[in-house]
Amino acid sequence: MDRWAAADYTQTVLVGADYSGLTDYISTETYHQHNPEAADGLDGFGAAAAKWAEQGRNLVYNKVHKVVAEGEFVLLQSEGEFGVPVAYYDLFRVPDGKIVEHWDVITAVPAELPHGNGLF
């Protein structure tokens, strides 16, 4: 269930840009954010997203490439834009079907890779 809650959140809210059901996925009681630009809680996430949009760095998720789960942790690798084309790596802790903690790495997609394996 935890794996599917995080994957469905990413597909519905981030890729689909449908924020109407945000609280169906993220706990309204506990949401710890480990991105240094965002405060804890849904309000912290909203404020950070608004600030990024003002800077021309909208969170755009185009495609989820991988979902890996172990226990209550779910890692998603996605492709999108954050001012430039990027790879998103989002790690969620999802006990009891609700996201309560989030870590992320956002890295620019290089124009060329030193190998033929692709980034995704």
C-alpha positions in Angstrom: 0.0 0.0 0.0 2.8 2.5 0.9 4.5 2.0 -2.5 1.2 2.7 -4.4 0.3 5.7 -2.2 3.6 7.5 -3.1 3.5 6.4 -6.7 -0.2 7.5 -7.1 0.7 10.9 -5.4 3.5 11.5 -7.8 1.4 10.6 -10.8 -1.8 12.4 -9.8 -0.4 15.5 -8.0 3.0 16.1 -9.5 2.7 14.7 -13.0 -1.0 15.5 -13.3 -0.8 18.8 -11.5 -4.0 18.0 -9.6 -3.5 19.4 -6.1 -7.1 19.1 -5.1 -6.5 15.8 -3.3 -3.2 16.7 -1.7 -4.3 15.7 1.8 -5.4 12.3 0.5 -1.7 11.5 0.1 0.2 13.7 2.6 -0.4 13.7 6.3 -2.0 16.9 7.6 -0.6 16.1 11.1 3.0 15.3 10.4 5.0 16.2 7.2 8.7 16.5 7.7 10.5 18.1 4.7 14.2 17.7 4.2 14.6 20.0 1.2 16.6 22.9 2.6 14.4 25.4 0.8 11.1 24.2 2.2 9.7 24.3 5.7 7.8 21.4 7.3 4.1 20.9 6.8 1.9 21.4 3.8 2.1 25.2 4.2 5.9 25.0 4.0 5.7 23.0 0.8 3.2 25.5 -0.7 5.3 28.5 0.3 8.4 26.9 -1.3 6.6 26.0 -4.5 5.2 29.6 -4.8 8.7 31.0 -4.2 10.2 28.7 -6.9 7.5 29.7 -9.3 8.3 33.4 -8.8 11.9 32.5 -9.7 10.8 30.7 -12.9 11.5 27.3 -11.4 8.1 25.6 -11.5 8.0 22.1 -10.3 7.1 20.2 -13.5 7.0 16.4 -13.5 6.6 14.9 -16.9 7.2 11.1 -16.3 7.8 8.7 -13.5 10.5 6.3 -14.6 11.1 4.1 -11.5 9.5 3.2 -8.2 11.5 1.3 -5.6 10.0 0.4 -2.2 11.4 -1.2 0.9 9.3 -1.2 4.1 7.7 2.2 4.6 10.3 4.0 2.2 9.5 4.6 -1.4 12.0 6.1 -3.9 10.8 7.5 -7.2 12.9 8.6 -10.1 11.1 11.1 -12.4 11.8 13.3 -15.3 10.7 16.9 -15.5 11.6 20.6 -15.4 12.7 23.0 -12.7 13.7 25.9 -14.8 15.8 23.5 -16.9 15.3 19.8 -17.7 15.9 17.8 -14.5 15.9 14.3 -12.9 14.0 14.2 -9.7 14.8 11.6 -7.0 12.1 11.7 -4.3 12.3 9.5 -1.2 9.1 9.3 0.8 8.4 7.7 4.2 4.9 6.4 4.0 3.6 4.6 7.1 -0.1 3.7 7.1 -0.7 5.0 3.5 0.1 8.7 4.2 3.4 10.5 3.3 4.9 11.9 6.5 8.5 12.6 5.4 10.2 13.6 2.2 13.8 13.9 0.9 14.7 14.9 -2.6 17.6 15.4 -5.0 17.0 17.5 -8.1 19.7 17.4 -10.8 20.0 19.0 -14.2 19.9 16.6 -17.1 23.3 16.8 -18.9 23.4 17.5 -22.6 25.8 14.5 -23.0 26.5 11.4 -20.9 29.9 9.7 -20.8 28.1 6.4 -21.5 25.2 5.0 -23.6 23.1 3.8 -20.7 20.8 6.9 -20.6 19.9 8.8 -17.5 16.6 7.1 -16.9 
